[in-house]
Each structure stands twice: as C-alpha cells, then as structure tokens.
Amino acid sequence: MKLPTVKDLPVKGKRVLLRTNYDVPLKKTSSSKPQASSLLVEDETRIGESLETIKYLLENGAKIIAISHLGRPEGKKMPGLSLEPVAEFLSSKFKVQNSKLQFKVKNFSGFKITDNFILLENIRFWPGEEENNLDFAKKLASLADFYINEAFACSHRKHASIVGVPKFFPTQNRAFGFDFLKEIEVLSKIREKPTRPVVLLLGGTKEDKIDYAKKLIHWADWILVGGKLVEYDSIPQIAKHPKILADLIKSGQDITMEAVKKFKEVIFKAKTIVWAGPMGNFYDKRYERGTKEIAQAVVESGAFSVVGGGDTEVALTRFGLDKKISFISSGGGAMLEFLAEGTLPGIEVIKNYD
C-alpha cells in the first residue's frame, strides 16, 4: 500500500496538526491532590512511537500542534485525564526547562512544550471529537497548514480528529507519520503473504473481537480464544468451527490448563502468530498462569509474532517477554481491523478524500 509520508510535505515554516496516540497509563505521585499535577506517565511506549516524526518535523522547521486523547472522558473535562503529565514528560524529553505552560490557541487549550511544539489538551474533553462533528473538525483543521496521522491505534475510530479533520485539508497536505507507516508495512506483509501456519490468539473483554474472528477465520489456520470472549453468546456458535479452540475455568478468570496444553500444541506448529488480548485476568496473580504460559509459548515457538493491544503489552512487559516479540502494534482493534479489511477509516480519508 503506497501512502503519503511526512517526507512528502514542504513543512518548513508551516503549522502541522499531528494526531498522536498518547493514551498512556498514569501513576500517582506522593501528592495527595487528585489533580493532573499529581500524576506521572507510567509507560512511555506510545509517546516514544511519535518521537521520530516529531523530531523530523522540528528539524525541518515545522511548527507542531499535537492532538491526542487520554481515556474516556466522554466530552467532559476531567482533571485526572488531562494530558498535563504527558506535556511534562515531553518537556523533559526535549530538555526544556519550565516550558510547560497553560496555552490557548483559538478555541483550544493546551501546553507549550517548546516554542515550536504545542500539545493540545485531551481532545475528548470536547464532545465534538467522538461525535465526529464537522464544525468541530473544521475548527481543529483551521489551526494548521498540514495534517499528519501518527495514531494508528485510533484509526479504526470514526472520530473528528481521525476522519473529520483531514477533509478540510487539500489532498497534497495530508500524510502519515513514520510509526504509522511501519505498522502498515508489517501488517500488510503478514496479511497478504503470511508464513503459514498462521495462529490468531484472541482474548480480553472487547466483544468486537468476535466479529474480527468471523472475518479472519478464512485467513488464519487456527483461532485460539481466551478471556471473557469465551463467555459471550456468539462464541459457542463459532467455537464449533474446527479451526477454533476456546475454554475457560468456572470462574471465567482464566483459560483451563487443558486449554493451555491444546493452545501450546497449536502455537508450537505456528510460523506466524497474531495476538490481541490476554487469556485471563492476569492482573490478579491467581489468574495469570494462562496468559503467562501462552506468552512464553509464543516466544519459544520461534514464529514471527505480532502483538497488539494495551493489556497484552502490559502482560508481556510484566513477564519480561516484551522485547522477545517480533513486532508490537500500538493498537489491538486497529490491528485486527486492518488484517480483516486491508484498510482503516483513518487511512481511507487521507488516501481517497477529495
């Protein structure tokens, strides 16, 4: 898939609206105040994914206005979901002292990271974001000369900053960041020419994964299902398919050891493994065994492994296995939708909209 890149844009002296994915976990400091100032970034992975594009833009004379969401404030301003901790982290990353200032630009508030780099406040504080309100999108677009999508994990969402804003930029003024393009490169390769057998591991709680299982059943050689997905009404029907294995313990908190054994047998035959969602409630040590043993099997299999989704990545990090995965995608839902459809709403609007 040939897509426009940040290198195609003449950004010198121009304003660039950069859609990032800074939906990162936060942790409390010693302060007892329930405010953004008492929170710190706990995992910087998603911030790091955008830095190559940011540094390129700054080195080439662009002025960046970055936008991101954090959590699900549902159109309301919630101090605990402010992007202020992210702004603090970015300021330290760019070694700028006292640069984090409350900042207002037109109808939006945010934070000044450097003289040429602004981070807007959590875009989901405005109800127009998730509603994909075109008036709201137009106001966002008016802030800049170019639009760059560097938020692969959000690009299956039909939100204003993903599919609304690009419509207000000429075709030649829209592009993708470096990390986004890397995602597409890796996922396109395994979608179109995977090394078989292909094993798809699905877990977690999000029910839309069942729809992806149905769409990918002809692509995958095996689909192994764990987590709460096993309990949903539609799973027993698709679990009858000979390619699908699914089983939970009585409490529903983990897969059974019999399932672990069967899953491992399949995993050790695999040449390509795609994993989205933990096998159980690994946050509770009593129920981490299924996810941990499957994670170890994925690593030991020697297969090309692609993992997507925040919880799955947290689990791998907790078990010390995250560096042994071939590729970690920034988004589970976006990864599965791209594998199923070969595109995303956030790709189509930049590629095709006139």
C-alpha positions as CSV (number, residue, x, y, z in Angstrom):
1,M,0.0,0.0,0.0
2,K,1.5,3.3,-1.2
3,L,0.7,6.1,1.3
4,P,1.8,9.7,1.5
5,T,4.6,10.2,4.1
6,V,5.7,13.1,6.3
7,K,8.7,13.5,4.0
8,D,6.3,14.4,1.1
9,L,5.3,17.6,2.8
10,P,7.1,21.0,2.5
11,V,6.7,21.8,6.2
12,K,9.4,24.5,6.7
13,G,7.8,27.5,8.4
14,K,4.4,25.8,8.3
15,R,2.0,24.6,11.0
16,V,1.4,20.9,11.3
17,L,-1.5,19.3,13.0
18,L,-0.2,16.0,14.3
19,R,-2.7,13.4,15.5
20,T,-0.8,11.3,18.1
21,N,-1.7,8.5,20.4
22,Y,-0.8,9.5,24.0
23,D,-3.4,7.3,25.7
24,V,-0.9,6.2,28.2
25,P,-1.2,4.7,31.7
26,L,-0.6,7.3,34.5
27,K,0.5,6.7,38.1
28,K,0.1,8.8,41.2
29,T,3.0,10.7,42.8
30,S,3.3,11.2,46.5
31,S,1.0,14.2,46.3
32,S,-2.5,13.6,47.7
33,K,-4.2,16.0,45.4
34,P,-6.5,14.3,42.8
35,Q,-5.2,16.6,40.0
36,A,-3.2,16.1,36.8
37,S,-0.2,17.6,38.6
38,S,-0.1,14.6,41.0
39,L,0.2,12.1,38.1
40,L,3.1,10.9,36.1
41,V,3.4,8.9,32.9
42,E,3.9,5.2,33.9
43,D,4.6,3.7,30.4
44,E,6.1,6.0,27.8
45,T,5.9,3.5,24.9
46,R,3.2,5.3,23.0
47,I,4.9,8.6,23.4
48,G,8.1,7.2,22.1
49,E,6.4,5.9,19.0
50,S,5.8,9.5,17.9
51,L,9.2,11.0,18.6
52,E,10.8,10.1,15.2
53,T,8.1,12.1,13.4
54,I,8.2,15.0,15.9
55,K,12.0,15.3,15.7
56,Y,11.9,15.2,11.9
57,L,9.3,17.9,11.8
58,L,11.1,20.2,14.2
59,E,14.5,19.7,12.4
60,N,12.8,20.7,9.2
61,G,11.4,23.9,10.5
62,A,7.8,22.9,11.2
63,K,5.6,24.2,14.0
64,I,3.7,21.3,15.6
65,I,0.3,21.3,17.1
66,A,-0.1,17.8,18.5
67,I,-3.5,16.3,19.4
68,S,-4.3,13.2,21.4
69,H,-6.9,11.7,23.6
70,L,-6.5,10.0,27.0
71,G,-9.1,7.7,28.5
72,R,-12.8,8.1,28.0
73,P,-13.9,11.5,29.5
74,E,-17.0,11.4,27.1
75,G,-16.9,15.1,26.3
76,K,-16.3,16.3,29.8
77,K,-13.2,18.0,31.3
78,M,-11.8,15.6,33.9
79,P,-8.6,16.6,35.7
80,G,-7.5,13.0,36.1
81,L,-7.5,12.6,32.3
82,S,-5.6,15.8,31.5
83,L,-2.6,15.5,29.2
84,E,-0.6,17.7,31.5
85,P,1.5,14.7,32.7
86,V,2.3,13.9,29.1
87,A,3.3,17.5,28.5
88,E,5.6,17.3,31.5
89,F,7.2,14.1,30.1
90,L,7.7,15.7,26.6
91,S,9.2,18.8,28.2
92,S,11.8,16.6,30.0
93,K,12.4,14.6,26.8
94,F,13.2,17.8,24.8
95,K,15.3,19.1,27.8
96,V,13.3,22.3,28.0
97,Q,13.2,23.9,31.4
98,N,10.0,25.5,32.6
99,S,8.5,25.3,29.2
100,K,5.2,23.6,30.2
101,L,2.8,26.5,30.2
102,Q,-1.0,26.5,30.0
103,F,-1.6,27.6,26.5
104,K,-4.6,28.8,24.5
105,V,-4.9,28.8,20.7
106,K,-8.2,29.9,19.2
107,N,-10.9,27.7,20.7
108,F,-8.5,25.2,22.2
109,S,-6.3,25.0,25.3
110,G,-3.1,23.1,25.7
111,F,0.5,23.1,26.7
112,K,3.6,24.7,25.3
113,I,6.4,22.1,25.0
114,T,8.8,24.2,23.0
115,D,8.5,27.4,21.0
116,N,7.5,25.3,18.0
117,F,5.7,22.4,19.7
118,I,2.3,22.6,21.3
119,L,0.2,19.8,22.8
120,L,-3.5,20.4,22.9
121,E,-5.5,19.3,25.9
122,N,-7.2,15.9,25.8
123,I,-9.2,16.1,22.6
124,R,-12.0,14.0,24.1
125,F,-12.8,16.8,26.5
126,W,-14.7,18.3,23.6
127,P,-17.9,16.3,22.7
128,G,-17.4,17.1,19.0
129,E,-14.5,14.7,18.9
130,E,-16.3,11.4,19.4
131,E,-19.4,12.7,17.7
132,N,-17.3,13.5,14.6
133,N,-18.9,16.9,14.5
134,L,-17.7,18.6,11.2
135,D,-17.9,22.1,12.7
136,F,-15.6,21.0,15.4
137,A,-13.3,19.3,12.9
138,K,-13.2,22.5,10.8
139,K,-12.1,24.5,13.9
140,L,-9.3,22.0,14.5
141,A,-8.2,22.0,10.9
142,S,-8.0,25.8,10.9
143,L,-5.1,25.6,13.3
144,A,-2.6,24.3,10.7
145,D,-1.5,24.1,7.1
146,F,-0.8,20.3,7.1
147,Y,-2.3,17.2,8.7
148,I,-0.3,14.1,9.7
149,N,-1.8,11.0,11.3
150,E,0.6,9.3,13.6
151,A,-2.1,7.4,15.6
152,F,-2.5,4.0,14.0
153,A,-4.2,2.6,17.2
154,C,-7.0,5.1,16.9
155,S,-7.5,5.0,13.1
156,H,-10.4,2.5,13.2
157,R,-12.4,5.1,15.1
158,K,-14.6,7.5,13.1
159,H,-13.8,10.4,15.3
160,A,-13.3,14.0,14.3
161,S,-9.5,14.1,14.7
162,I,-9.2,10.9,12.6
163,V,-11.7,11.2,9.8
164,G,-13.2,14.7,10.1
165,V,-10.2,17.0,10.2
166,P,-8.4,15.6,7.1
167,K,-11.4,16.6,4.9
168,F,-10.5,20.2,5.4
169,F,-7.0,19.9,4.0
170,P,-6.1,19.6,0.3
171,T,-5.1,16.0,-0.7
172,Q,-1.4,17.1,-1.0
173,N,-1.4,18.4,2.5
174,R,-2.3,15.1,4.3
175,A,0.2,12.4,5.2
176,F,1.2,9.7,7.7
177,G,4.0,9.6,10.3
178,F,6.9,7.2,10.4
179,D,5.4,4.9,13.1
180,F,2.1,4.6,11.3
181,L,3.8,3.6,8.1
182,K,5.8,1.0,9.9
183,E,2.6,-0.5,11.2
184,I,1.2,-0.7,7.7
185,E,4.4,-2.2,6.3
186,V,4.5,-5.1,8.9
187,L,0.7,-5.8,8.9
188,S,0.4,-5.7,5.1
189,K,3.1,-8.3,4.7
190,I,1.5,-10.8,7.1
191,R,-1.9,-10.1,5.7
192,E,-1.0,-10.6,2.1
193,K,1.8,-13.2,2.3
194,P,2.0,-14.8,5.8
195,T,4.3,-17.7,6.5
196,R,2.0,-20.5,7.4
197,P,0.6,-21.9,9.6
198,V,-1.0,-18.7,11.0
199,V,-2.4,-18.7,14.5
200,L,-4.7,-15.9,15.8
201,L,-4.8,-15.5,19.6
202,L,-7.8,-13.5,20.8
203,G,-8.6,-12.6,24.4
204,G,-9.6,-9.8,26.7
205,T,-13.1,-8.4,27.1
206,K,-13.9,-6.4,23.9
207,E,-16.7,-8.2,22.1
208,D,-15.9,-6.7,18.7
209,K,-13.0,-9.2,18.5
210,I,-15.7,-11.9,17.9
211,D,-16.6,-10.1,14.6
212,Y,-12.9,-10.0,13.7
213,A,-12.7,-13.7,14.4
214,K,-15.5,-14.3,11.9
215,K,-13.8,-12.1,9.3
216,L,-10.4,-13.7,9.8
217,I,-11.4,-17.3,10.0
218,H,-10.5,-18.0,6.4
219,W,-7.2,-16.2,6.7
220,A,-6.0,-17.9,9.9
221,D,-5.2,-21.6,10.2
222,W,-6.2,-21.6,13.9
223,I,-8.0,-19.2,16.2
224,L,-7.4,-19.6,19.9
225,V,-9.9,-17.8,22.1
226,G,-9.5,-16.9,25.8
227,G,-10.5,-14.1,28.2
228,K,-14.1,-13.0,28.6
229,L,-14.7,-13.5,24.9
230,V,-15.3,-17.2,25.6
231,E,-18.4,-16.3,27.7
232,Y,-20.2,-14.1,25.1
233,D,-23.2,-15.6,23.5
234,S,-21.9,-15.8,19.9
235,I,-18.7,-17.6,20.8
236,P,-20.3,-21.1,21.3
237,Q,-21.6,-20.9,17.8
238,I,-18.3,-20.0,16.1
239,A,-16.3,-22.3,18.5
240,K,-17.9,-25.2,16.7
241,H,-15.7,-24.3,13.8
242,P,-12.8,-26.9,13.5
243,K,-10.2,-24.0,13.4
244,I,-11.3,-22.5,16.8
245,L,-10.4,-23.6,20.3
246,A,-11.9,-21.9,23.4
247,D,-12.2,-22.8,27.1
248,L,-12.3,-21.1,30.5
249,I,-12.2,-22.2,34.1
250,K,-15.5,-22.0,36.0
251,S,-14.8,-18.5,37.5
252,G,-14.2,-17.2,33.9
253,Q,-10.9,-15.6,35.2
254,D,-8.5,-17.7,33.1
255,I,-8.3,-20.4,30.5
256,T,-8.2,-24.0,31.7
257,M,-4.9,-25.9,31.9
258,E,-6.3,-28.3,29.3
259,A,-6.8,-25.3,27.0
260,V,-3.2,-24.2,27.8
261,K,-2.0,-27.6,26.7
262,K,-4.0,-27.6,23.4
263,F,-3.1,-23.9,22.7
264,K,0.6,-24.7,23.1
265,E,0.4,-27.7,20.7
266,V,-1.0,-25.3,18.1
267,I,1.4,-22.5,18.9
268,F,4.5,-24.6,18.5
269,K,3.4,-25.5,15.0
270,A,2.9,-21.9,14.0
271,K,5.1,-19.8,11.7
272,T,3.1,-16.6,12.2
273,I,1.3,-15.6,15.4
274,V,-1.0,-12.6,15.9
275,W,-2.1,-11.9,19.4
276,A,-4.7,-9.4,20.8
277,G,-6.0,-9.7,24.3
278,P,-4.8,-11.6,27.4
279,M,-6.1,-15.1,28.2
280,G,-7.5,-14.1,31.6
281,N,-7.3,-11.7,34.5
282,F,-3.5,-11.6,34.6
283,Y,-3.6,-8.5,36.9
284,D,-4.5,-11.0,39.7
285,K,-1.7,-13.4,40.3
286,R,-4.1,-16.2,40.9
287,Y,-5.2,-16.0,37.3
288,E,-2.0,-15.1,35.4
289,R,-0.9,-18.6,34.6
290,G,-2.8,-19.0,31.4
291,T,-1.6,-15.7,29.9
292,K,1.9,-16.3,31.2
293,E,2.3,-19.8,29.8
294,I,0.8,-18.8,26.4
295,A,3.2,-15.7,26.2
296,Q,6.1,-18.0,26.9
297,A,5.0,-20.4,24.3
298,V,4.6,-17.6,21.7
299,V,8.2,-16.6,22.4
300,E,9.6,-20.1,22.4
301,S,7.8,-21.1,19.2
302,G,10.2,-19.2,17.0
303,A,7.3,-17.9,14.9
304,F,7.1,-14.3,13.7
305,S,4.9,-12.8,16.4
306,V,2.8,-9.7,16.3
307,V,1.1,-8.4,19.4
308,G,-1.5,-5.6,19.7
309,G,-3.5,-4.1,22.5
310,G,-2.5,-2.3,25.7
311,D,-3.4,-5.1,28.2
312,T,-1.5,-7.7,26.1
313,E,1.6,-5.5,26.0
314,V,1.3,-4.9,29.8
315,A,1.2,-8.6,30.4
316,L,4.3,-9.2,28.2
317,T,6.2,-6.5,30.0
318,R,5.2,-7.9,33.4
319,F,6.5,-11.3,32.4
320,G,9.7,-9.8,30.9
321,L,8.9,-11.0,27.4
322,D,8.0,-7.8,25.6
323,K,11.5,-7.5,24.0
324,K,11.2,-11.0,22.6
325,I,8.2,-10.3,20.4
326,S,8.9,-9.7,16.7
327,F,6.6,-6.6,16.5
328,I,4.3,-4.9,18.9
329,S,1.4,-3.0,17.3
330,S,0.2,0.1,19.0
331,G,-3.4,-0.9,18.8
332,G,-5.3,-4.2,19.1
333,G,-8.6,-3.2,17.5
334,A,-6.9,-1.3,14.7
335,M,-4.5,-4.1,14.0
336,L,-7.4,-6.7,13.7
337,E,-9.5,-4.4,11.6
338,F,-6.6,-3.8,9.2
339,L,-5.9,-7.5,8.9
340,A,-9.6,-8.1,8.2
341,E,-10.3,-5.3,5.9
342,G,-6.9,-4.2,4.4
343,T,-7.5,-0.6,5.4
344,L,-8.9,1.7,8.1
345,P,-11.2,4.7,8.1
346,G,-8.2,6.9,9.1
347,I,-6.3,5.6,6.0
348,E,-9.1,6.0,3.5
349,V,-9.9,9.6,4.4
350,I,-6.3,10.7,3.7
351,K,-5.8,8.4,0.7
352,N,-9.1,9.0,-1.2
353,Y,-11.0,12.0,0.0
354,D,-11.2,15.0,-2.4
